[in-house]
Amino acid sequence: MTAVDGVEHWQWGTDEVRLHFGHGPGTPPRLLAVTPADRPPAESFALFASALPVVELALAGDGRHGTAGKRHVDGAAAQRLRLVGKDSSVVDGVHRLVLELAEPDDGVRVLVHYEIASGIPVVRSWAEVVAGRPVVIEYVSSFVVAGLGHGRRWESELVLWRAANPWSGEFRWSGRTLAAEGLYDVGMVAYDQLGSKNRIAATSVGAWSTSEMLPMGVLSDERSGAMLAWQVEHCGAWHWELGDRLGAVYLAVSGPSAAEHQCSVPLGAGESFRTVPASVAVVVGGGLDAVGAALTAHRRRIRRPHPDNVELPVVYNDFLNALMSNPTTDRVLPLVEAAAALGVDGYCIDAGWYDDEDGGWWDSVGEWLPSSRRFPGGGLKAVIDRIRSVGLRPGLWLEPEVVGLRSPLASSLPEDAFFQRSGSRVVEWGRYQLDLRHPAARKHLDGVVDRLVADFDPAYLKFDYNIDIGAGTDLAGSVGLGLLEHNRAHLEWVRDVLDRHPGLTIEGCAAGGSRTDAATGALFPIQSLTDQQDFRSMPPIAAAAPLAITPEQAGVWASVDGTMSHEELAFSLISGMSARIHLAGRIDTLDEDQRDVVRAALTVYRSLRPSIVTGDPVWPLGLPGWRDDWIALGTRTPSELLLAVWRRGGAPVTRIPLLQWLGPTPDIEVLYPSWGGETATVSDSVLDLTLPDETSARLLRLRPER
């Protein structure tokens, strides 16, 4: 710890990452910088002037002090806080720091938590606000840091990467300078102003946390190669923003707020509120590959352990390009026999198994009772027994959070077991939204799951969620707070189900990839990524996904049928072979040669599972564009690089830069398919690959030359 002019500077962290703080009399403690441990900030004392408090806090009736505008900085309440204590500890390799801040005269206290695991350059952060007097929180940050780009031409030298997440076209990353995003150094600091009052912001409203944007961002320093990446670890509403302040750039990350999400949090004296967590990765060199490795390690650390993440069973799901929510005994059984012949591990009956109306089920769901007419000769149980008898693990689709307008549950459950706004139930596309804060809603869903487990003993449940109900429910006081509390109750309910049924695998899904956030990923063993049906459009989704979710949790559709050539079959199957294969399509139409193509892929895939569950993603051609002709995704382990490459058009040859540790001429092995037709040569650490058809792909293994 050092002090200059009464301001104390100190740091905390691990051998990978350090947090640099400053505080003094008459000011709240400030986070000056987050850096790799071996690269402290060169001008830490100069950073103090532009640094922000370690937590930004805005209370009703307070507003901001020193500036105005839409930005969530310079809250008057945050400026009143003073450091009254700090505590650090290390447990099982996880370093923790808690800073205690307080207002004068026993007012509001805030506990700011930081957490870093040894070996991982990621800081996890959240805050707890404890009221010493009645207050209403309008904003509180999960993580905030300023001083980014200090002393630099940051508008052109800092590049922001963020990802649009359209339905069936998920994970659309792009990078632009801060100036291109609309943030400029307008020169007003020279006239004693804070800055432009502008910001770059990303916000999600509603229960689909990733339906428009991923709750992530990456800020790249183009001069030094350093990158700072962040993720909001929440399955509902969130916000982050970048703005300029006193000649540098700040980042503020949070869950829902009053301004963006109608989320005001009233606290009585002695009551507390905890923010959603946010995590920040810091790397120097290695680009987005290094960011992906850091976030992958962090996500593996914080998630709930499950055997599924090691075993990686192959599941056939009968929805995509097959039954499309219209299962019957005579439609399912041929697919069951075909799945068994291919050697998959499980069969999931997707939507429709409860529908007695032949398609009218959308607004009548909620009881989740098997159809009495779709499965003659023994009912759904006979079909599931057949699935099990051919050696497959049975699974069922479920959409637990919704109740159709015509469902008996709509009138039998209490009124306040549903989302409401302005005295009316929230209705979306013929459905009501259950409020899982209510014990009757949870009791109903517990009964559904326990009954399905008792009656059918499924190994697998797919939890889908196909409506987004907007800002929330006002039964909690503010609609945004109601949604936040429901989000937390939903995850707690799923956690209880997994505790109660430890052998069960639960897949998370929300209209494809509309809830691919880190909080969901920390709980569900496997996640659905998309509803994309065209196998030609799957590679840019599958290849970009590992920057948002661990590969072993990423369920990727591999749709196949008897109309496809062998090259097309391999193209579709390779899309899932670096992650989790969700086999799909009319597999009952495959001839024996086509079945052999699929069987060969599954055999190779099983041999790769140890590398998938421990490896790091790399993108030797960069993150894929939606219409790129050539796409590549690598999985790096200490001993090898697994490389999936797809050609969707363009010239028949591409040049792929390889990782330097492989050496100039690594050994190359084509793992799949084995029929040849490609040429692959390496010179000076560059792979020249030629693929025969416009729609073709190869899975390669590269090892350092022995």
N, C-alpha and C positions, 0 to 999 in steps of 0.2 A: 504494500500500500504506500502510495506517495501523496503528498499534498502540496499544492501551490495556491497561494492567495486564499487559503481557507477551504479550498475544494479538494476533497480526497478522491483519489483514483485507485481502484483495485480491480482485480480480475478473478474469475472462477471458471472452472471447466475441467477438461480431460486432456489427454495427450493428442486428441484429434481436434477439438474445438474449444475456444475460449470466449467468454463473455466479459466485456470490459465496461465497468461502471464508473460513474462519478457522482458525488453528492457533497453537499455542504450546507452550512446554516442558511436558512431562508429559501431552500429549494428542495423539491422532491428528488429522490434518486433517479438517475438517468442511465439508460443503456446506451453507451457510446458506440459500440460496435460488436459484431459477432464475427470472429475470424478463425481460420485454422490456427492451431496452437503455435505453430512456428512462424506465423506472420502477424504479429501484433500491429495495430494501427500506428502509422508513422507520426501522426499528429493528434494523439489522444486528447491533449489539453485544448487544442483548437476545435475538436469535435464537441466539446462541452456546450458551446454557445448554441449550436443547432440541434443538440440532442433533445429528445422528448422524455417525459417521465416514463418509468418502466411500465406503467399502466395508464391508459387514457380512460377517464371516467367522466361521464356527463350525467348530472342529476336534474330532474325537473325543477324549474325555478332558478337554476344556476346559469345555464348556457355556457358560452365560451368567454374567455378573457384574452384580449390582445389581438383578436381577429374575428372575422365573421365569414359565413359561407356554409357550404355543404360538407366540408371536410370534418372528420372525426378526430381532430387534434385541438390542443389548447383548451381543453375542458377546464372550467374554473375549479371544479371539485378535485381534479387530478393535480392542479397546481397548489392546492392546500395541503396535500399529503406530505408527510415527512417520514423518513426512515426511523423506526423505533426498535427494530430487531432483525437479525438474520441468522439463519440456521442451515448448516450444510451437513450432509451425511452420505455414506456410500453403503448400499446394501446389494449384494449379489451382482456387483459390477455396475450398478446403476447409481450415478451421482445425482444428488438432489440438493437444490438450493431453494429456500423459502425466504423471501423478503417480506417483512411486516411493515406496512405503512399505516399511518393514522392521521386523521384530522386533529387539530387541537381540541381540547375540551371534550374528550371522549365522544367524538363524532364518528364518522365512518372509518372503519378499518378495512384494509385490503391486504390479502395474502397473495403474493405473486409467486407462482411455482415454476421452477425450471428443472428439467430432467434430461440427463445425457447418459447414454449407455456407453461403456468403454468399447472402443473399437469402431464406433459408428459416429460420423460427423453430423449428427442431427440433434437439435435442441427441441424438446417438447415443452410447451408452456401453456399455462392457464391461470386464471385468477379467481379468488373468492372474495366477495364483498360482504362484510359483516356490518350491519347497521347498528350504530349506537343511538340513533334517533330515527323516527320515521322518515323514509326517503322513497323516491321513485327513480329507478335507474332507467335512463334513456339510451345509454351506450356504455359498454365496458369492453376493452380490448382483451383478446386472448394473447396477442403478441404485438409488440410495437418496437421498432428500431428506426433511428434516423441516421443522418450522416452518410448515406449511400451516395457515391459519386463525389464526395467532398473534394474540393480543389480541382475538379475536372470539368470538362465540357460534357456534362452528364446527358444533355438532351440528345446528343449524337453518339456518345460512347457507351451508353447503357441501352441494352436491348431487352425488351420484355417479351417473353414467351408465354402464351396462354392458349387454352384449347377450347374451341367451340365443341359442343357435344350433341349434334343433331341426332334425332331418332333414326336408327339404321345407317348412320354415318359417323359413329362416335369417334372421339379422340382426334379432332382436327387441330393439331398444333400449328401455330405460326409465330414467327418472331418479327418484331418491328422496333425501331428505335423509339425512345420516349417522345421525341418530337413528332414522329409519324403517328403516335397514339394521341397527340394533342397536348403534350406537356412540354412547355418551353421555359427557359430562363428569360424572363421578360425584363430583367435588369433593375427591378425595383428595390432589391436589397441595398443597392448603393444609396437609396433615398430613405433608408431606415424602415423599409417595409419587410414583412416576412417572406413574401414571394408572390406568386401569381394567383393564389387562392383557388387554383384549378386542381383537378385530380384525375387520375385514371382509376376507374372503379369497376369491379365485377361483383354482381349481386345475384343471389338466387332466392326466389320467394316460393313458398309452398313446400310440399312434402316430397317432390321429385328433386333431390339435391343436385342432380347433374343433368337435368333435362335440357339445359341450354349451354351451360359452361361447366367445365370441371372446377371444383373448389381448390384450384392450384394456380401457381404461377412460378416463373423462373426469371430472375433478373441477371443478365449476363454483362460483365464488364469486358467490352471488346478489346481493350488495351491490355489488360492483365490476364485475361482468360478465367478470372474468378467467376463463380456463379453462386447465387443465393436462391434457393428454391423453397417454396412454402406450400403447405396443404392445410385446409380446415378439416378437422376430424369430427364431422357431424353429418347426420343423415337428413337434415332439413334445411332451414334457411341459413344463409351465411353471407358474409361481405368481406372484401378486402379492397384496399386502396393504396395507391402510390401518389404522393404529392411532393411539391418542392417547398422547402422551408429553409430560409437563411443560407441559400447557396448550395444546398444539398437536397437529397431526396429521402423521404421517409416511407416506411411500409407499416400499415396498420391492418391487422387481421382480427376478425371477430365472428361470432355467431350472429343471431338476429339483433336488430336495433329498432328503436322507435321510428326513426326517419325512414328507413328502407322497408321495415317488416311489420310495423304497428306492434312492436314488442316493447312494452313498458313493464318494468318489474317493480311492483310495490313491496317494500320491506318494512315491517314493524321493528321496533327496537329489539335487538337480539337475534333477528332473523338474518339469513344469509342467502347468497346466490353464487353459484359456480358457473363460470363461462364454459363453453365448449373448448376442447384442446385445439391447439395449432402446433404444427411442427415445422422447423426450418432446417434445411440442409445447407452446408457451406462447403464448397469444393474449390480448389485451385488447380486448373488443368484437367484435362480429360473430358471437358465439355458435358453434353447431355448424357453421355455414357456414365460419367462419374456421378452425376445427379441421380440417374436411374439406379446405380449400385447402392448409393447411400439410402435412398428412399425404400428400395427393396429390402435392405437389411433392417431398416427401422420397422417397416410393416410386418416383417416376419417376427420381429421381437414383440410387438404390442398385441398381436392377434391371439385369440383363444386357441390353444393347441387342439388339434383334431387329427385322428389317423388318416382321414381323407387327404390331408395335405402332404402325406408321405406316400400313400398307396396309389393315388391318382387313378382310381378305377375309371374305365371307359363306360359312359352311359349312353344308351340310345334313347332319344326322346321322340315321341311319335307326332309332335306338333308340326315342326317346320317342314314344308314341302311334302307332307305326308297326310296325316288325318286332319290337321288344321282345326282342332277342337271338335271333332265329330267322331269319337271312338264308338265302336260297337264290337261285339264278340267276333263277328265274321271279318271285321276290318283289322282288329288288333292281333288275332292269333297268327295270321300269316307273317306279320311283322315280328312277332315273338319268335317264331321258328327261324326266320331269317337272321334275327339278331343272335340267336344261339349258335347258328351255323357259322357266323362270322367270328364268334368268340368274344363278344363284348361282355362286360361285367354286370351291367344293370339295364333295366327297361323301365322308363318313366312314362306312365300314361298321363298325358297332358290334359288340358282343359276339356270339359264336356262330359266327363264320366258321371255327373250328377244331373244331367239335363234330360228331362222327360218331354221337352217341348220341341226338340229337333231344331235348335238354334234360338229359341226364345229365352234362354237361360240368363242373358246378360243382366236383366233387371229383376231377376228372381232369386239370385244367389244369396247364400248366407247360412243355410242349414248344413250344406255339404253332406247330404245323404246320397248314397248311390242311386242311379237311375233304376227304376223298376222294369223298364222295357228295352234298354239298350243291350242288356247282357242276359239273354234267355238261357235256360239250361244251367242254372246255378248262380246267376248273378255275377256281380263284379268279383266276388270272392273266388269263383271258379276260374275267372280269367287270371287273377293274381296267383292263384295256386298253380296254374299252368306256367306262368312266368317263372315261379320258383322251381317247379319240377324240371325245367330244362336247364337249370343251373344259373339263372339270372336273379339278381337282387331287384325286387319290385319297388317302384316309386310312384307317387301320385302328386299331381299339381293341385295347388290350393291358393286362393286369394283371400287370406284371412281378414284383412283390414276393412273390407267392404261388405255392405248388405244391400241387396237390390230393393227397389221401391215396392215390388210385389212379393217380397219374401215375408213369410210369417214372422220372422225375427223383427221386421220393421215396426210391428205393433206390440210384440211381446217384451222386448227389452225396454228399460226405462228411457224416457225422453233424453235425459242428460247423459246417456251412454253413447250419444251421437254428437258429432260436431254441429255447432249452431252459431249463427250470426244474426244479430238483431231480432232475436226471438224465433227464428225459423231454422229448421234443419238445413244444413248445407247439402245441396243436391248437385251431383256432377254425373252427367251421362247416364241417368237412370239409376244412380246408386247413392246410398248414404255412406258416410265415413264414420266408422267406429272410433270412439275416443277411448284409447287404452289406458287413460288415467282412471277410468271408472271400473270399479270391481266387477260389475255385471258384465261388461264387455270382455274383460279378461277371463272371467269364469266361463263365459260362453265359448271362447276360443280354446281354453284349456280342455273343456269337454269335447270339442270337436277333435282336437289332436289326440287326446287320450282314447277316444272311441275309435278313430282310424287305426291307431297303433294296436288296440286290443282286437279289432275285427280283422285287420289285414296284415299286421306285422310288417309294415313297409320298412325298407332300409333307407329310403330316400324320400324326402318331401321337397317340392319346389314351391316356394312362397313368392307369388307374383303380386304386382300392384299396378293396376292399369288406369287409375285416375289420379289427377293432381287437384287437391281441394282448395288451392289458394292460400291466403294468408294464415288461416287457422280457425280457431273457435274462441268466441268471446266469453265462454263460461269460466275462463281463468282470470277474467278482468281485462286483459288485452288479448287480441286474437293471436298475435305473434307469440306471446308467452304460452297460450294454450297449445299451439303447434309444437313449440319447443318441449313442453312437458310431455306431450303425446309422443314425440319422437323418442324421448328418453324412455318412456314407458314401453314403447314398442320393442326397443332393443332389450330392455329388461325382461319382457315377456319371452322373447326368443331365447334369451339366455336361460331362463327357467325351463323352457321346453328341452333344451339341450342337456341341462342338468338332470332332468327327470327321465330323459330317454337318451342315455349316453351313446348308444349304438347307432343313433340316427344321424344321417347327413341331411342338412337343410341347405338348399340352394337359394340364394337371394336373387330376386329378379324384380324389375320395375319397368314395364314397357321396354324391354331390352335393357339398355344401359343407363336408365334414368336415375339410378341410385348407386352409382359406382363411386362411392366416397370411402374415405379411410375408416370411418366409424363402422359402416356396414361391413367393410372388408376385415375389420378386426374381430368380427363375430361370426359371420357366415363362412363355412368352410369353402364354399364355391360360389362364384358370382356369374350370372348371365351378363354378357357384354352387349348384345345387340339383338334386334329382330330382323336383320338383313337376310333376305332370302336368296339373293343372287350370289352364287359361290365365287363369281369373278370379282365381286365387290368386297369380299371378306378380307383379303390380305391387308389393305391399309388400316382396317379396324384391328385385326389381330396383331399386326406388327407394331402399332402405336400403343396398344393397351398396357404393356409393362411399365410405362412411365406413370400409370395411375393405379395399378393393381399387381400383386405378385403373380408371376406366370402360372404357378401351381394352383391358383384360385380362379383363373380366367377361363370360363367356359366358352369355347369357340365352336360354333356350328361347323360341322363338316358334312355337308349335304351331298348325298350320292344317289344315283338311280341308274336304271338300265339304259337310258338314252345317252349316257356320257361315254366319251372315249377314255382309253386308259390314261392318257395324259391329263384329261380333265378330272378324272377321279383322283389322281395323285395331287393335282393342283389343289383340289378342295381339301383333301386329307392333310396335306402339309400345313394348311392354315391352322390346324389344331395341334400339330405335333410338337410345338414349342411351349404348349400351355396345357389345356385340358380339352380332350376331344369330346364334344357333344355330337355324336353321330346322329344323322338325321336323313330324311328323305325316304323315297320308296325303295328301301333295301330289298324288298321282296321281288323287285323286277330285275335284279342283277342276275346275269348268267354266271356260270361257274368260273369263267376266266375273270370276270369283273370281281367276283367274290374273292378270288385269289389276290387281286390287287389290293383290296381292302384288308384282307387278313395279313398280308405282308406289311402294310403300314402299321397295323396294331402290334405286330410282333416287334418291329423296330421301335415303336413308341414305348413299349414296356421296358426295353433295354435302356432307354434314355431317361427314365424317370428319376434316377439318382442325380443326374446332372440338372434336370429341370428344377428340382426342389432346393438345390443349393447354388445354382448358377446366377449370374447377373446378366441382365439384358444389355445388348449393345446394338447400335444402328450404324453399320459401316457405310450405308448410303444416306444417312441422315433420317430423321423422322419422315414417314411416308406422306406424300400428298395424295389427295383423294383420287386423282387421275394419273398418277405416276405409272409409266410403263413397266419399270423395274422396281421391285421392293425387296429389301433384305432385312432380316432380323436374326441377330446372333444371341446365343446363350454361352457366356464365358464361365468356365471353371478354371481352377489352377492348372489343369493338365490339357485342356482341349477347348476348341471353339466349335459349337454346333451352329451351323449357318443354314437358315431357310431362305431360299431365293425364289421369287415369283417373277415370271415374265407375262405381262398383259398386253403387249404390243411393242411397237418400235423396232429398232434394230435387233437382230438375233444375238448380239453379243453385248456384254456390259463389263466394265472394269470396276472392281470392288476393292478399295483400300483395306488392308488387313491390320490387325493389331501387331505392334512392333515386337511384342514378346514372342510371337510365333516364329520370328526369324524371317529371312528373305525368301526361303523356299521350304515352307512347311509341307508335311505329308498331307495328302488329300485323299479322302475316301467318300465316295457317293453312298450314303446310307439308304436312300430311298428316292425314287424307285430304282430297280436294279436292271431295267431292260436296256439302258444305254441311250445313245442318241445325243448326249451332251458332250462337250469338251470343256475341261477345266485345267488351266495351267497357272502357275504362280511364278512371278519374277519380281524381284525387288519389293516384296511384301504387297504386291497387287495381284488379285485374282482376276484372270480373264475367263469369263464363263459364257459359253454359247449354249442356248437352249433351242430345241428344234421347232417348237410351235409357239404361236402367239399366246396361247393359254397353256403354259407348262410351268413346272416348278421342280426344284431339287432340294433335298436335305443333305447337307455335306457335314463331314467331320474333318477339322483341321487340327493337326498336332505339330508341335515344334519338331523340326527335322532332327532325327536321332543320329 
